[in-house]
Amino acid sequence: MKCIICKNTIETIFLNKILGTYIKDQKGKRQVVCFECQKKFSSKSDMMAQIK
Ligand SMILES: [Zn+2]
């Protein structure tokens, strides 16, 4: 799984648990954001703004 913002690979802790968070893009598709980007962008709308 890759971060939608920085494209880094996100570690899976176990099963569906990831080191990061899920956001929904404009099309309602689930995307993953890594822990680093989650720290950088405090709100989901900030994260959304980074998606190209
Ligand atoms: Zn990232």
mmCIF file of the protein (N, C-alpha, C, O) and its ligand, coordinates in Angstrom:
data_MODEL
# 
_entry.id   MODEL 
# 
loop_
_entity.id 
_entity.type 
_entity.pdbx_number_of_molecules 
1 polymer     1 
2 non-polymer 1 
# 
_entity_poly.entity_id                      1 
_entity_poly.type                           'polypeptide(L)' 
_entity_poly.nstd_linkage                   no 
_entity_poly.nstd_monomer                   no 
_entity_poly.pdbx_seq_one_letter_code       MKCIICKNTIETIFLNKILGTYIKDQKGKRQVVCFECQKKFSSKSDMMAQIK 
_entity_poly.pdbx_seq_one_letter_code_can   MKCIICKNTIETIFLNKILGTYIKDQKGKRQVVCFECQKKFSSKSDMMAQIK 
_entity_poly.pdbx_strand_id                 A 
# 
loop_
_entity_poly_seq.entity_id 
_entity_poly_seq.num 
_entity_poly_seq.mon_id 
_entity_poly_seq.hetero 
1 1  MET n 
1 2  LYS n 
1 3  CYS n 
1 4  ILE n 
1 5  ILE n 
1 6  CYS n 
1 7  LYS n 
1 8  ASN n 
1 9  THR n 
1 10 ILE n 
1 11 GLU n 
1 12 THR n 
1 13 ILE n 
1 14 PHE n 
1 15 LEU n 
1 16 ASN n 
1 17 LYS n 
1 18 ILE n 
1 19 LEU n 
1 20 GLY n 
1 21 THR n 
1 22 TYR n 
1 23 ILE n 
1 24 LYS n 
1 25 ASP n 
1 26 GLN n 
1 27 LYS n 
1 28 GLY n 
1 29 LYS n 
1 30 ARG n 
1 31 GLN n 
1 32 VAL n 
1 33 VAL n 
1 34 CYS n 
1 35 PHE n 
1 36 GLU n 
1 37 CYS n 
1 38 GLN n 
1 39 LYS n 
1 40 LYS n 
1 41 PHE n 
1 42 SER n 
1 43 SER n 
1 44 LYS n 
1 45 SER n 
1 46 ASP n 
1 47 MET n 
1 48 MET n 
1 49 ALA n 
1 50 GLN n 
1 51 ILE n 
1 52 LYS n 
# 
loop_
_struct_asym.id 
_struct_asym.entity_id 
A 1 
B 2 
# 
loop_
_chem_comp.id 
_chem_comp.type 
_chem_comp.mon_nstd_flag 
ALA 'L-peptide linking' y 
ARG 'L-peptide linking' y 
ASN 'L-peptide linking' y 
ASP 'L-peptide linking' y 
CYS 'L-peptide linking' y 
GLN 'L-peptide linking' y 
GLU 'L-peptide linking' y 
GLY 'peptide linking'   y 
ILE 'L-peptide linking' y 
LEU 'L-peptide linking' y 
LYS 'L-peptide linking' y 
MET 'L-peptide linking' y 
PHE 'L-peptide linking' y 
SER 'L-peptide linking' y 
THR 'L-peptide linking' y 
TYR 'L-peptide linking' y 
VAL 'L-peptide linking' y 
ZN  non-polymer         . 
# 
_pdbx_entity_nonpoly.entity_id   2 
_pdbx_entity_nonpoly.name        ? 
_pdbx_entity_nonpoly.comp_id     ZN 
# 
_pdbx_nonpoly_scheme.asym_id         B 
_pdbx_nonpoly_scheme.entity_id       2 
_pdbx_nonpoly_scheme.mon_id          ZN 
_pdbx_nonpoly_scheme.ndb_seq_num     1 
_pdbx_nonpoly_scheme.pdb_seq_num     101 
_pdbx_nonpoly_scheme.auth_seq_num    101 
_pdbx_nonpoly_scheme.pdb_mon_id      ZN 
_pdbx_nonpoly_scheme.auth_mon_id     ZN 
_pdbx_nonpoly_scheme.pdb_strand_id   A 
_pdbx_nonpoly_scheme.pdb_ins_code    . 
# 
loop_
_atom_site.group_PDB 
_atom_site.id 
_atom_site.type_symbol 
_atom_site.label_atom_id 
_atom_site.label_alt_id 
_atom_site.label_comp_id 
_atom_site.label_asym_id 
_atom_site.label_entity_id 
_atom_site.label_seq_id 
_atom_site.pdbx_PDB_ins_code 
_atom_site.Cartn_x 
_atom_site.Cartn_y 
_atom_site.Cartn_z 
_atom_site.occupancy 
_atom_site.B_iso_or_equiv 
_atom_site.pdbx_formal_charge 
_atom_site.auth_seq_id 
_atom_site.auth_comp_id 
_atom_site.auth_asym_id 
_atom_site.auth_atom_id 
_atom_site.pdbx_PDB_model_num 
ATOM   1   N  N  . MET A 1 1  ? 0.828   -1.194 0.000  1.00 0.00 ? 1   MET A N  1 
ATOM   2   C  CA . MET A 1 1  ? 0.000   0.000  0.000  1.00 0.00 ? 1   MET A CA 1 
ATOM   3   C  C  . MET A 1 1  ? 0.871   1.255  0.000  1.00 0.00 ? 1   MET A C  1 
ATOM   4   O  O  . MET A 1 1  ? 1.862   1.339  0.724  1.00 0.00 ? 1   MET A O  1 
ATOM   5   N  N  . LYS A 1 2  ? 0.482   2.225  -0.824 1.00 0.00 ? 2   LYS A N  1 
ATOM   6   C  CA . LYS A 1 2  ? 1.308   3.432  -0.926 1.00 0.00 ? 2   LYS A CA 1 
ATOM   7   C  C  . LYS A 1 2  ? 0.528   4.677  -0.518 1.00 0.00 ? 2   LYS A C  1 
ATOM   8   O  O  . LYS A 1 2  ? -0.665  4.802  -0.793 1.00 0.00 ? 2   LYS A O  1 
ATOM   9   N  N  . CYS A 1 3  ? 1.232   5.594  0.146  1.00 0.00 ? 3   CYS A N  1 
ATOM   10  C  CA . CYS A 1 3  ? 0.641   6.862  0.555  1.00 0.00 ? 3   CYS A CA 1 
ATOM   11  C  C  . CYS A 1 3  ? 0.226   7.653  -0.680 1.00 0.00 ? 3   CYS A C  1 
ATOM   12  O  O  . CYS A 1 3  ? 1.000   7.778  -1.629 1.00 0.00 ? 3   CYS A O  1 
ATOM   13  N  N  . ILE A 1 4  ? -0.973  8.179  -0.670 1.00 0.00 ? 4   ILE A N  1 
ATOM   14  C  CA . ILE A 1 4  ? -1.502  8.930  -1.809 1.00 0.00 ? 4   ILE A CA 1 
ATOM   15  C  C  . ILE A 1 4  ? -0.798  10.281 -1.962 1.00 0.00 ? 4   ILE A C  1 
ATOM   16  O  O  . ILE A 1 4  ? -0.815  10.869 -3.044 1.00 0.00 ? 4   ILE A O  1 
ATOM   17  N  N  . ILE A 1 5  ? -0.189  10.765 -0.903 1.00 0.00 ? 5   ILE A N  1 
ATOM   18  C  CA . ILE A 1 5  ? 0.456   12.075 -0.958 1.00 0.00 ? 5   ILE A CA 1 
ATOM   19  C  C  . ILE A 1 5  ? 1.943   11.955 -1.323 1.00 0.00 ? 5   ILE A C  1 
ATOM   20  O  O  . ILE A 1 5  ? 2.377   12.552 -2.308 1.00 0.00 ? 5   ILE A O  1 
ATOM   21  N  N  . CYS A 1 6  ? 2.728   11.197 -0.551 1.00 0.00 ? 6   CYS A N  1 
ATOM   22  C  CA . CYS A 1 6  ? 4.175   11.139 -0.784 1.00 0.00 ? 6   CYS A CA 1 
ATOM   23  C  C  . CYS A 1 6  ? 4.607   9.894  -1.541 1.00 0.00 ? 6   CYS A C  1 
ATOM   24  O  O  . CYS A 1 6  ? 5.771   9.776  -1.926 1.00 0.00 ? 6   CYS A O  1 
ATOM   25  N  N  . LYS A 1 7  ? 3.679   8.958  -1.759 1.00 0.00 ? 7   LYS A N  1 
ATOM   26  C  CA . LYS A 1 7  ? 3.931   7.715  -2.511 1.00 0.00 ? 7   LYS A CA 1 
ATOM   27  C  C  . LYS A 1 7  ? 4.857   6.744  -1.795 1.00 0.00 ? 7   LYS A C  1 
ATOM   28  O  O  . LYS A 1 7  ? 5.303   5.760  -2.386 1.00 0.00 ? 7   LYS A O  1 
ATOM   29  N  N  . ASN A 1 8  ? 5.145   7.008  -0.545 1.00 0.00 ? 8   ASN A N  1 
ATOM   30  C  CA . ASN A 1 8  ? 5.943   6.053  0.216  1.00 0.00 ? 8   ASN A CA 1 
ATOM   31  C  C  . ASN A 1 8  ? 5.100   4.842  0.578  1.00 0.00 ? 8   ASN A C  1 
ATOM   32  O  O  . ASN A 1 8  ? 3.882   4.931  0.731  1.00 0.00 ? 8   ASN A O  1 
ATOM   33  N  N  . THR A 1 9  ? 5.764   3.731  0.710  1.00 0.00 ? 9   THR A N  1 
ATOM   34  C  CA . THR A 1 9  ? 5.074   2.514  1.101  1.00 0.00 ? 9   THR A CA 1 
ATOM   35  C  C  . THR A 1 9  ? 4.678   2.598  2.577  1.00 0.00 ? 9   THR A C  1 
ATOM   36  O  O  . THR A 1 9  ? 5.484   2.978  3.427  1.00 0.00 ? 9   THR A O  1 
ATOM   37  N  N  . ILE A 1 10 ? 3.447   2.243  2.860  1.00 0.00 ? 10  ILE A N  1 
ATOM   38  C  CA . ILE A 1 10 ? 2.948   2.289  4.228  1.00 0.00 ? 10  ILE A CA 1 
ATOM   39  C  C  . ILE A 1 10 ? 3.033   0.901  4.839  1.00 0.00 ? 10  ILE A C  1 
ATOM   40  O  O  . ILE A 1 10 ? 2.609   -0.092 4.247  1.00 0.00 ? 10  ILE A O  1 
ATOM   41  N  N  . GLU A 1 11 ? 3.589   0.863  6.033  1.00 0.00 ? 11  GLU A N  1 
ATOM   42  C  CA . GLU A 1 11 ? 3.709   -0.408 6.731  1.00 0.00 ? 11  GLU A CA 1 
ATOM   43  C  C  . GLU A 1 11 ? 2.351   -0.878 7.240  1.00 0.00 ? 11  GLU A C  1 
ATOM   44  O  O  . GLU A 1 11 ? 1.555   -0.107 7.776  1.00 0.00 ? 11  GLU A O  1 
ATOM   45  N  N  . THR A 1 12 ? 2.125   -2.148 7.052  1.00 0.00 ? 12  THR A N  1 
ATOM   46  C  CA . THR A 1 12 ? 0.931   -2.750 7.624  1.00 0.00 ? 12  THR A CA 1 
ATOM   47  C  C  . THR A 1 12 ? 1.325   -3.399 8.942  1.00 0.00 ? 12  THR A C  1 
ATOM   48  O  O  . THR A 1 12 ? 2.248   -4.212 8.983  1.00 0.00 ? 12  THR A O  1 
ATOM   49  N  N  . ILE A 1 13 ? 0.648   -3.053 9.993  1.00 0.00 ? 13  ILE A N  1 
ATOM   50  C  CA . ILE A 1 13 ? 0.976   -3.612 11.307 1.00 0.00 ? 13  ILE A CA 1 
ATOM   51  C  C  . ILE A 1 13 ? 0.466   -5.040 11.379 1.00 0.00 ? 13  ILE A C  1 
ATOM   52  O  O  . ILE A 1 13 ? 1.247   -5.968 11.590 1.00 0.00 ? 13  ILE A O  1 
ATOM   53  N  N  . PHE A 1 14 ? -0.805  -5.221 11.211 1.00 0.00 ? 14  PHE A N  1 
ATOM   54  C  CA . PHE A 1 14 ? -1.372  -6.550 10.998 1.00 0.00 ? 14  PHE A CA 1 
ATOM   55  C  C  . PHE A 1 14 ? -2.760  -6.411 10.410 1.00 0.00 ? 14  PHE A C  1 
ATOM   56  O  O  . PHE A 1 14 ? -3.467  -5.439 10.675 1.00 0.00 ? 14  PHE A O  1 
ATOM   57  N  N  . LEU A 1 15 ? -3.141  -7.387 9.615  1.00 0.00 ? 15  LEU A N  1 
ATOM   58  C  CA . LEU A 1 15 ? -4.432  -7.385 8.926  1.00 0.00 ? 15  LEU A CA 1 
ATOM   59  C  C  . LEU A 1 15 ? -4.711  -6.022 8.304  1.00 0.00 ? 15  LEU A C  1 
ATOM   60  O  O  . LEU A 1 15 ? -3.968  -5.592 7.422  1.00 0.00 ? 15  LEU A O  1 
ATOM   61  N  N  . ASN A 1 16 ? -5.745  -5.342 8.733  1.00 0.00 ? 16  ASN A N  1 
ATOM   62  C  CA . ASN A 1 16 ? -6.105  -4.082 8.097  1.00 0.00 ? 16  ASN A CA 1 
ATOM   63  C  C  . ASN A 1 16 ? -5.528  -2.857 8.799  1.00 0.00 ? 16  ASN A C  1 
ATOM   64  O  O  . ASN A 1 16 ? -5.804  -1.722 8.409  1.00 0.00 ? 16  ASN A O  1 
ATOM   65  N  N  . LYS A 1 17 ? -4.731  -3.093 9.831  1.00 0.00 ? 17  LYS A N  1 
ATOM   66  C  CA . LYS A 1 17 ? -4.156  -1.954 10.563 1.00 0.00 ? 17  LYS A CA 1 
ATOM   67  C  C  . LYS A 1 17 ? -2.943  -1.423 9.821  1.00 0.00 ? 17  LYS A C  1 
ATOM   68  O  O  . LYS A 1 17 ? -2.036  -2.177 9.470  1.00 0.00 ? 17  LYS A O  1 
ATOM   69  N  N  . ILE A 1 18 ? -2.933  -0.117 9.585  1.00 0.00 ? 18  ILE A N  1 
ATOM   70  C  CA . ILE A 1 18 ? -1.808  0.499  8.895  1.00 0.00 ? 18  ILE A CA 1 
ATOM   71  C  C  . ILE A 1 18 ? -1.224  1.622  9.732  1.00 0.00 ? 18  ILE A C  1 
ATOM   72  O  O  . ILE A 1 18 ? -1.876  2.169  10.621 1.00 0.00 ? 18  ILE A O  1 
ATOM   73  N  N  . LEU A 1 19 ? 0.034   1.955  9.421  1.00 0.00 ? 19  LEU A N  1 
ATOM   74  C  CA . LEU A 1 19 ? 0.698   3.073  10.077 1.00 0.00 ? 19  LEU A CA 1 
ATOM   75  C  C  . LEU A 1 19 ? 0.313   4.337  9.321  1.00 0.00 ? 19  LEU A C  1 
ATOM   76  O  O  . LEU A 1 19 ? 1.110   4.868  8.548  1.00 0.00 ? 19  LEU A O  1 
ATOM   77  N  N  . GLY A 1 20 ? -0.893  4.813  9.540  1.00 0.00 ? 20  GLY A N  1 
ATOM   78  C  CA . GLY A 1 20 ? -1.408  5.961  8.818  1.00 0.00 ? 20  GLY A CA 1 
ATOM   79  C  C  . GLY A 1 20 ? -2.912  6.010  8.965  1.00 0.00 ? 20  GLY A C  1 
ATOM   80  O  O  . GLY A 1 20 ? -3.474  5.502  9.935  1.00 0.00 ? 20  GLY A O  1 
ATOM   81  N  N  . THR A 1 21 ? -3.553  6.626  7.993  1.00 0.00 ? 21  THR A N  1 
ATOM   82  C  CA . THR A 1 21 ? -4.992  6.765  8.077  1.00 0.00 ? 21  THR A CA 1 
ATOM   83  C  C  . THR A 1 21 ? -5.621  6.636  6.701  1.00 0.00 ? 21  THR A C  1 
ATOM   84  O  O  . THR A 1 21 ? -4.934  6.705  5.682  1.00 0.00 ? 21  THR A O  1 
ATOM   85  N  N  . TYR A 1 22 ? -6.925  6.449  6.683  1.00 0.00 ? 22  TYR A N  1 
ATOM   86  C  CA . TYR A 1 22 ? -7.659  6.384  5.427  1.00 0.00 ? 22  TYR A CA 1 
ATOM   87  C  C  . TYR A 1 22 ? -8.413  7.679  5.203  1.00 0.00 ? 22  TYR A C  1 
ATOM   88  O  O  . TYR A 1 22 ? -8.982  8.246  6.135  1.00 0.00 ? 22  TYR A O  1 
ATOM   89  N  N  . ILE A 1 23 ? -8.416  8.145  3.965  1.00 0.00 ? 23  ILE A N  1 
ATOM   90  C  CA . ILE A 1 23 ? -9.277  9.274  3.612  1.00 0.00 ? 23  ILE A CA 1 
ATOM   91  C  C  . ILE A 1 23 ? -10.039 8.899  2.350  1.00 0.00 ? 23  ILE A C  1 
ATOM   92  O  O  . ILE A 1 23 ? -9.654  7.978  1.629  1.00 0.00 ? 23  ILE A O  1 
ATOM   93  N  N  . LYS A 1 24 ? -11.099 9.607  2.096  1.00 0.00 ? 24  LYS A N  1 
ATOM   94  C  CA . LYS A 1 24 ? -11.846 9.387  0.861  1.00 0.00 ? 24  LYS A CA 1 
ATOM   95  C  C  . LYS A 1 24 ? -11.580 10.528 -0.102 1.00 0.00 ? 24  LYS A C  1 
ATOM   96  O  O  . LYS A 1 24 ? -11.669 11.699 0.268  1.00 0.00 ? 24  LYS A O  1 
ATOM   97  N  N  . ASP A 1 25 ? -11.251 10.178 -1.353 1.00 0.00 ? 25  ASP A N  1 
ATOM   98  C  CA . ASP A 1 25 ? -11.006 11.229 -2.330 1.00 0.00 ? 25  ASP A CA 1 
ATOM   99  C  C  . ASP A 1 25 ? -12.329 11.751 -2.887 1.00 0.00 ? 25  ASP A C  1 
ATOM   100 O  O  . ASP A 1 25 ? -13.404 11.321 -2.469 1.00 0.00 ? 25  ASP A O  1 
ATOM   101 N  N  . GLN A 1 26 ? -12.234 12.681 -3.834 1.00 0.00 ? 26  GLN A N  1 
ATOM   102 C  CA . GLN A 1 26 ? -13.430 13.324 -4.383 1.00 0.00 ? 26  GLN A CA 1 
ATOM   103 C  C  . GLN A 1 26 ? -14.413 12.328 -4.987 1.00 0.00 ? 26  GLN A C  1 
ATOM   104 O  O  . GLN A 1 26 ? -15.620 12.570 -5.014 1.00 0.00 ? 26  GLN A O  1 
ATOM   105 N  N  . LYS A 1 27 ? -13.880 11.200 -5.472 1.00 0.00 ? 27  LYS A N  1 
ATOM   106 C  CA . LYS A 1 27 ? -14.741 10.188 -6.081 1.00 0.00 ? 27  LYS A CA 1 
ATOM   107 C  C  . LYS A 1 27 ? -15.284 9.195  -5.058 1.00 0.00 ? 27  LYS A C  1 
ATOM   108 O  O  . LYS A 1 27 ? -16.005 8.257  -5.396 1.00 0.00 ? 27  LYS A O  1 
ATOM   109 N  N  . GLY A 1 28 ? -14.915 9.430  -3.788 1.00 0.00 ? 28  GLY A N  1 
ATOM   110 C  CA . GLY A 1 28 ? -15.381 8.536  -2.738 1.00 0.00 ? 28  GLY A CA 1 
ATOM   111 C  C  . GLY A 1 28 ? -14.576 7.267  -2.634 1.00 0.00 ? 28  GLY A C  1 
ATOM   112 O  O  . GLY A 1 28 ? -14.970 6.323  -1.949 1.00 0.00 ? 28  GLY A O  1 
ATOM   113 N  N  . LYS A 1 29 ? -13.437 7.244  -3.319 1.00 0.00 ? 29  LYS A N  1 
ATOM   114 C  CA . LYS A 1 29 ? -12.547 6.088  -3.266 1.00 0.00 ? 29  LYS A CA 1 
ATOM   115 C  C  . LYS A 1 29 ? -11.669 6.184  -2.038 1.00 0.00 ? 29  LYS A C  1 
ATOM   116 O  O  . LYS A 1 29 ? -11.176 7.264  -1.711 1.00 0.00 ? 29  LYS A O  1 
ATOM   117 N  N  . ARG A 1 30 ? -11.466 5.076  -1.357 1.00 0.00 ? 30  ARG A N  1 
ATOM   118 C  CA . ARG A 1 30 ? -10.646 5.081  -0.160 1.00 0.00 ? 30  ARG A CA 1 
ATOM   119 C  C  . ARG A 1 30 ? -9.164  5.124  -0.525 1.00 0.00 ? 30  ARG A C  1 
ATOM   120 O  O  . ARG A 1 30 ? -8.683  4.315  -1.318 1.00 0.00 ? 30  ARG A O  1 
ATOM   121 N  N  . GLN A 1 31 ? -8.456  6.073  0.063  1.00 0.00 ? 31  GLN A N  1 
ATOM   122 C  CA . GLN A 1 31 ? -7.024  6.228  -0.165 1.00 0.00 ? 31  GLN A CA 1 
ATOM   123 C  C  . GLN A 1 31 ? -6.315  6.184  1.170  1.00 0.00 ? 31  GLN A C  1 
ATOM   124 O  O  . GLN A 1 31 ? -6.913  6.454  2.211  1.00 0.00 ? 31  GLN A O  1 
ATOM   125 N  N  . VAL A 1 32 ? -5.033  5.842  1.137  1.00 0.00 ? 32  VAL A N  1 
ATOM   126 C  CA . VAL A 1 32 ? -4.279  5.787  2.382  1.00 0.00 ? 32  VAL A CA 1 
ATOM   127 C  C  . VAL A 1 32 ? -3.283  6.932  2.470  1.00 0.00 ? 32  VAL A C  1 
ATOM   128 O  O  . VAL A 1 32 ? -2.695  7.345  1.471  1.00 0.00 ? 32  VAL A O  1 
ATOM   129 N  N  . VAL A 1 33 ? -3.108  7.430  3.673  1.00 0.00 ? 33  VAL A N  1 
ATOM   130 C  CA . VAL A 1 33 ? -2.150  8.489  3.955  1.00 0.00 ? 33  VAL A CA 1 
ATOM   131 C  C  . VAL A 1 33 ? -1.232  7.984  5.064  1.00 0.00 ? 33  VAL A C  1 
ATOM   132 O  O  . VAL A 1 33 ? -1.695  7.493  6.093  1.00 0.00 ? 33  VAL A O  1 
ATOM   133 N  N  . CYS A 1 34 ? 0.080   8.112  4.839  1.00 0.00 ? 34  CYS A N  1 
ATOM   134 C  CA . CYS A 1 34 ? 1.026   7.591  5.821  1.00 0.00 ? 34  CYS A CA 1 
ATOM   135 C  C  . CYS A 1 34 ? 1.062   8.463  7.081  1.00 0.00 ? 34  CYS A C  1 
ATOM   136 O  O  . CYS A 1 34 ? 0.558   9.586  7.102  1.00 0.00 ? 34  CYS A O  1 
ATOM   137 N  N  . PHE A 1 35 ? 1.664   7.917  8.105  1.00 0.00 ? 35  PHE A N  1 
ATOM   138 C  CA . PHE A 1 35 ? 1.756   8.582  9.399  1.00 0.00 ? 35  PHE A CA 1 
ATOM   139 C  C  . PHE A 1 35 ? 2.468   9.930  9.298  1.00 0.00 ? 35  PHE A C  1 
ATOM   140 O  O  . PHE A 1 35 ? 2.065   10.904 9.933  1.00 0.00 ? 35  PHE A O  1 
ATOM   141 N  N  . GLU A 1 36 ? 3.528   9.975  8.495  1.00 0.00 ? 36  GLU A N  1 
ATOM   142 C  CA . GLU A 1 36 ? 4.293   11.214 8.311  1.00 0.00 ? 36  GLU A CA 1 
ATOM   143 C  C  . GLU A 1 36 ? 3.426   12.321 7.714  1.00 0.00 ? 36  GLU A C  1 
ATOM   144 O  O  . GLU A 1 36 ? 3.431   13.453 8.197  1.00 0.00 ? 36  GLU A O  1 
ATOM   145 N  N  . CYS A 1 37 ? 2.684   11.985 6.662  1.00 0.00 ? 37  CYS A N  1 
ATOM   146 C  CA . CYS A 1 37 ? 1.812   12.975 6.030  1.00 0.00 ? 37  CYS A CA 1 
ATOM   147 C  C  . CYS A 1 37 ? 0.649   13.333 6.946  1.00 0.00 ? 37  CYS A C  1 
ATOM   148 O  O  . CYS A 1 37 ? 0.163   14.464 6.934  1.00 0.00 ? 37  CYS A O  1 
ATOM   149 N  N  . GLN A 1 38 ? 0.219   12.384 7.720  1.00 0.00 ? 38  GLN A N  1 
ATOM   150 C  CA . GLN A 1 38 ? -0.856  12.621 8.682  1.00 0.00 ? 38  GLN A CA 1 
ATOM   151 C  C  . GLN A 1 38 ? -0.411  13.682 9.702  1.00 0.00 ? 38  GLN A C  1 
ATOM   152 O  O  . GLN A 1 38 ? -1.204  14.518 10.136 1.00 0.00 ? 38  GLN A O  1 
ATOM   153 N  N  . LYS A 1 39 ? 0.870   13.625 10.070 1.00 0.00 ? 39  LYS A N  1 
ATOM   154 C  CA . LYS A 1 39 ? 1.418   14.603 11.007 1.00 0.00 ? 39  LYS A CA 1 
ATOM   155 C  C  . LYS A 1 39 ? 1.554   15.975 10.353 1.00 0.00 ? 39  LYS A C  1 
ATOM   156 O  O  . LYS A 1 39 ? 1.305   17.011 10.969 1.00 0.00 ? 39  LYS A O  1 
ATOM   157 N  N  . LYS A 1 40 ? 1.963   15.943 9.063  1.00 0.00 ? 40  LYS A N  1 
ATOM   158 C  CA . LYS A 1 40 ? 2.210   17.177 8.318  1.00 0.00 ? 40  LYS A CA 1 
ATOM   159 C  C  . LYS A 1 40 ? 0.918   17.944 8.040  1.00 0.00 ? 40  LYS A C  1 
ATOM   160 O  O  . LYS A 1 40 ? 0.871   19.172 8.124  1.00 0.00 ? 40  LYS A O  1 
ATOM   161 N  N  . PHE A 1 41 ? -0.114  17.196 7.710  1.00 0.00 ? 41  PHE A N  1 
ATOM   162 C  CA . PHE A 1 41 ? -1.396  17.816 7.374  1.00 0.00 ? 41  PHE A CA 1 
ATOM   163 C  C  . PHE A 1 41 ? -2.412  17.409 8.436  1.00 0.00 ? 41  PHE A C  1 
ATOM   164 O  O  . PHE A 1 41 ? -2.835  16.256 8.523  1.00 0.00 ? 41  PHE A O  1 
ATOM   165 N  N  . SER A 1 42 ? -2.782  18.398 9.236  1.00 0.00 ? 42  SER A N  1 
ATOM   166 C  CA . SER A 1 42 ? -3.560  18.062 10.430 1.00 0.00 ? 42  SER A CA 1 
ATOM   167 C  C  . SER A 1 42 ? -5.003  17.662 10.143 1.00 0.00 ? 42  SER A C  1 
ATOM   168 O  O  . SER A 1 42 ? -5.589  16.876 10.888 1.00 0.00 ? 42  SER A O  1 
ATOM   169 N  N  . SER A 1 43 ? -5.580  18.200 9.066  1.00 0.00 ? 43  SER A N  1 
ATOM   170 C  CA . SER A 1 43 ? -6.976  17.857 8.808  1.00 0.00 ? 43  SER A CA 1 
ATOM   171 C  C  . SER A 1 43 ? -7.123  17.089 7.506  1.00 0.00 ? 43  SER A C  1 
ATOM   172 O  O  . SER A 1 43 ? -6.257  17.140 6.633  1.00 0.00 ? 43  SER A O  1 
ATOM   173 N  N  . LYS A 1 44 ? -8.229  16.383 7.393  1.00 0.00 ? 44  LYS A N  1 
ATOM   174 C  CA . LYS A 1 44 ? -8.462  15.583 6.193  1.00 0.00 ? 44  LYS A CA 1 
ATOM   175 C  C  . LYS A 1 44 ? -8.609  16.464 4.953  1.00 0.00 ? 44  LYS A C  1 
ATOM   176 O  O  . LYS A 1 44 ? -8.267  16.046 3.847  1.00 0.00 ? 44  LYS A O  1 
ATOM   177 N  N  . SER A 1 45 ? -9.114  17.676 5.138  1.00 0.00 ? 45  SER A N  1 
ATOM   178 C  CA . SER A 1 45 ? -9.258  18.568 3.976  1.00 0.00 ? 45  SER A CA 1 
ATOM   179 C  C  . SER A 1 45 ? -7.875  19.044 3.509  1.00 0.00 ? 45  SER A C  1 
ATOM   180 O  O  . SER A 1 45 ? -7.671  19.268 2.316  1.00 0.00 ? 45  SER A O  1 
ATOM   181 N  N  . ASP A 1 46 ? -6.921  19.200 4.448  1.00 0.00 ? 46  ASP A N  1 
ATOM   182 C  CA . ASP A 1 46 ? -5.546  19.524 4.072  1.00 0.00 ? 46  ASP A CA 1 
ATOM   183 C  C  . ASP A 1 46 ? -4.932  18.386 3.267  1.00 0.00 ? 46  ASP A C  1 
ATOM   184 O  O  . ASP A 1 46 ? -4.241  18.618 2.275  1.00 0.00 ? 46  ASP A O  1 
ATOM   185 N  N  . MET A 1 47 ? -5.188  17.153 3.702  1.00 0.00 ? 47  MET A N  1 
ATOM   186 C  CA . MET A 1 47 ? -4.688  15.976 2.985  1.00 0.00 ? 47  MET A CA 1 
ATOM   187 C  C  . MET A 1 47 ? -5.302  15.890 1.597  1.00 0.00 ? 47  MET A C  1 
ATOM   188 O  O  . MET A 1 47 ? -4.620  15.606 0.613  1.00 0.00 ? 47  MET A O  1 
ATOM   189 N  N  . MET A 1 48 ? -6.599  16.142 1.541  1.00 0.00 ? 48  MET A N  1 
ATOM   190 C  CA . MET A 1 48 ? -7.326  16.104 0.267  1.00 0.00 ? 48  MET A CA 1 
ATOM   191 C  C  . MET A 1 48 ? -6.725  17.078 -0.733 1.00 0.00 ? 48  MET A C  1 
ATOM   192 O  O  . MET A 1 48 ? -6.649  16.788 -1.927 1.00 0.00 ? 48  MET A O  1 
ATOM   193 N  N  . ALA A 1 49 ? -6.296  18.243 -0.234 1.00 0.00 ? 49  ALA A N  1 
ATOM   194 C  CA . ALA A 1 49 ? -5.736  19.277 -1.095 1.00 0.00 ? 49  ALA A CA 1 
ATOM   195 C  C  . ALA A 1 49 ? -4.409  18.849 -1.718 1.00 0.00 ? 49  ALA A C  1 
ATOM   196 O  O  . ALA A 1 49 ? -3.975  19.415 -2.721 1.00 0.00 ? 49  ALA A O  1 
ATOM   197 N  N  . GLN A 1 50 ? -3.764  17.837 -1.112 1.00 0.00 ? 50  GLN A N  1 
ATOM   198 C  CA . GLN A 1 50 ? -2.473  17.352 -1.619 1.00 0.00 ? 50  GLN A CA 1 
ATOM   199 C  C  . GLN A 1 50 ? -2.623  16.313 -2.716 1.00 0.00 ? 50  GLN A C  1 
ATOM   200 O  O  . GLN A 1 50 ? -1.664  16.013 -3.428 1.00 0.00 ? 50  GLN A O  1 
ATOM   201 N  N  . ILE A 1 51 ? -3.789  15.780 -2.850 1.00 0.00 ? 51  ILE A N  1 
ATOM   202 C  CA . ILE A 1 51 ? -4.029  14.743 -3.867 1.00 0.00 ? 51  ILE A CA 1 
ATOM   203 C  C  . ILE A 1 51 ? -4.159  15.381 -5.237 1.00 0.00 ? 51  ILE A C  1 
ATOM   204 O  O  . ILE A 1 51 ? -4.920  16.328 -5.433 1.00 0.00 ? 51  ILE A O  1 
ATOM   205 N  N  . LYS A 1 52 ? -3.391  14.837 -6.191 1.00 0.00 ? 52  LYS A N  1 
ATOM   206 C  CA . LYS A 1 52 ? -3.465  15.404 -7.537 1.00 0.00 ? 52  LYS A CA 1 
ATOM   207 C  C  . LYS A 1 52 ? -4.333  14.532 -8.416 1.00 0.00 ? 52  LYS A C  1 
ATOM   208 O  O  . LYS A 1 52 ? -4.523  14.838 -9.594 1.00 0.00 ? 52  LYS A O  1 
HETATM 209 ZN ZN . ZN  B 2 .  ? 2.883   10.096 2.975  1.00 0.00 2 101 ZN  A ZN 1 
# 
